[in-house]
Amino acid sequence: MEYRKAGPEDLEAVLNLVRDTIRTTYPRYYPQGCVDFFVDWHSPERLFTAIADGQVSVLLDDGGNLVGTGSQEGNHITRVFVLPRYQGRGYGRYILDRLEEAVAKDCDTVRLDASLPAVQLYERRGYRTVEHQSEEAEGSCVLVWDVMEKYLREG
């Protein structure tokens, strides 16, 4: 496996990975209007800026295939996605381990926003919900997610 910072050359592949994962997984949890909102929120412009700021990492399997991605800004982890066909193989755990290690260098706690499909995954890793969030999107679709936090070390 190779885990590294994403570069501008990774933009299209990461964008496709994020959008494919959302379109495959989120319809089981959210109405289509919310799925569309999440896809649009991860815009090429927003992702390009995050890559340029050094916030985005990618995980490639032994064959060089992009299987997952994750982002970190300060103590906030975002945009953790593993392509559905690669889920259940430990790739998401590997990405989260690397992101938490990076956060732990400067912070005692890590925070993230968890979509409905991810809440149980994060709970199993020791995260606890500290806040429930919701926002009305177009078409009276209501987005819901949890703000979660984990203590990385006593302090």
N, C-alpha and C positions, 0 to 999 in steps of 0.2 A: 504494500500500500504506500501511497504517497500523499502526505498532507502538507499543503503549502498555501501561502497567500495567493489569492487570485490576482491575475493581471488583466489589463484591458483585452487581451486576446481570449480571455475566458468569459467575457460578458455574455455573448449569445448562448453559450452552453449552459451557464449558470441560470440565465433567464429562462431558458427552456426547461431545465430541471425543476426550478421553482414552480413554474406555471403548470407543467405536467403533473407534478405531485399534488398541487392544489386541485386541479381539475379532476384528478382520480380519487382523491381521498375526501375532500371537503363536502361533496354532495351527499355523503352519508350523514352529515352532521348539520349542514346549513342549507337553506333554500338557495336556488340558483342566483338570485340577486346578490346574496352575500358572497357566493363563490366568485361571481364576476367582480365584485368589489375587491376581494383579496387579490385576484389576478391583476387587476388594474393598479392596486396599491404598490405592487412590486414592479414598478415601471422600469423601462430601460434607463431612464434618466436617474431615478433614485438608486438603482443598482450600480450604475456607472460611477456615481458620486461615492458610494460606499466602497467600491473597489479602489477608486483613486485615493481614498482616505486610508487605505490599508486595513479596512474592517472585515473584509470577506476572505474566507479560506475555502479551499476545495479539497475533497478527498477523492483520489483515484484508486481503483482496484489494481491488482497486480498486472492486469492487461492494459492499463492506462485509460480505462473507462471512467468517466466522471460519474460517481455514485451518490455523492452528497455534498452539502455545503453548510456553512454556518458563519455567523457574523458576530462581532464583538465590538462594542464601543464603551470604553470605561468598564463599569461592572454590569453592563447590560448585554445579554446575549439575545440575538435576534436571528431570524431567517435560517433556522435549522431545518433542513429538508434532506430526505433520502428518497431517491426514486423508488416508487412502490415495488418494482420487481427486485430491488436489492434490500428491502426492509426485512427485519428479522434475522440479519446476519451479523449484527454487532456494529455496523457502520455508524449508526446514530449515536450509540454509546461512545464510540471512539471519538467522534466529532465533539460531543459534549465534554468528554474528559479533557481534550486539548483546550477547548474554550474555557473551561473552569480553571485549568492550570494557568492560563494566561491572565484571567481575572485575579486569581489568588496572589499573583506577584505584587499587586498594589492594593487589593481590597479584601475585606473580611467577609463580605456577602456578595452574592450574585443575584441579579434580578432578570426576569424574562416575562414576556407576555405569551401565554399559552392558549392556543386555539383549542376548541373542544376536543379534537382528536388527540391532542398531545398531553392533556392534563394528567392522565394516569401514568404516562411514561415519566413525567417529571416528578410526580409524587413518589414513585418507586425509587427515584434518585435522591430523595430527601428534601425536595422542594415543598413548600407550603404556600397555600393561597393567602395572600395578604390583602387582596382587593378584587372584587368582581367589577368588570367594566362592561358597558354596553353603549352602542351608538346606533342611531337610526340611519340607514343608508337609503339610497333611492328605492322607490317602489315599496316603501314602508317595511323593508327588510330590517330586522334588528340584528346587528352583530353583537356577539357576546364572547368574552374571553376572560381569563384569569390573569392577574398580575401575581407572579410567584417569586418566592425568595428562598435562598438557601444559604446557611452559614457555612463558610469554607474553613474557618478556623475560629477558635475562641479569641475574643479580643475585647 
